[in-house]
Amino acid sequence: MSHRIIRACYDKNAITVYQAFNKQISHSALEHQTFLSPPFKKERMTWIKPSFLWMMYRSGWASKINQEHILAIKIKHSGFLWALENSCLSHFDNNIHKSNEIWKENLKKAPVRIQWDPEKDILLQPMNYRSIQIGLSGIAVEKYVSDWIVEIEDITPYCKEIQNLIIDNKIDQAKDLLPQEIIYPIPQNIKTHINYN
């Protein structure tokens, strides 16, 4: 089994990614169905995650400061694939990059950064395969907020419902509520430069 496979919720129109924000940014995003600046800071790198449980791990089930609201954001497949095509790994990998210098040059030029971090189980323990995190900057952020977003939903109550079941040791019930993430197919004509295998 490959350790680097994108798993996500998606349909024919869009793929769902997750972000966590404070009340001000999340309310603005819900009202406008995109991220306006301010309160959202377009000049900063913003990370999107297709893995629900990795988002729960990162935000502490929506408990960490400035991560109290979890947004499920549906974005166009064309935007998601553009991000992959215009990305660079956030760390040097001698199995992928010809040299450290070439990687550094690619990193400077790429508007998108990719990280592969251990996926989490429902107890937020690491699993034996990795989940993709996608960092958008510069032109990628502009495209994200102006074109890619199809729908934004605040799923914080849903996240808390799952967390409460886990606290009550109702693990099977909690698992039944998890979003069904399946392997996301990458078209053969898409060159991602990031090596999924």
Number of C-alpha atoms within 10 A of each C-alpha: 7 9 16 18 20 19 18 22 18 20 10 7 11 20 22 26 24 23 22 28 20 15 14 13 20 26 15 17 23 15 11 12 17 21 24 15 12 10 12 17 13 20 13 12 17 18 19 19 21 26 23 26 24 26 24 24 19 16 20 16 22 24 15 14 12 14 21 18 26 27 23 22 26 22 22 21 17 13 18 17 16 17 24 19 16 19 25 27 23 16 15 17 13 10 8 12 17 11 12 13 11 11 19 16 11 16 18 11 11 19 19 27 23 19 17 19 16 17 21 21 13 19 13 16 12 15 13 10 15 21 22 22 20 24 23 26 20 15 13 23 24 15 16 21 18 12 14 21 20 16 18 22 15 19 15 16 12 12 20 15 13 21 21 13 16 17 12 10 11 13 16 11 12 19 15 10 13 14 12 12 15 12 11 14 10 14 8 7 6 11 15 17 14 19 11 14 8
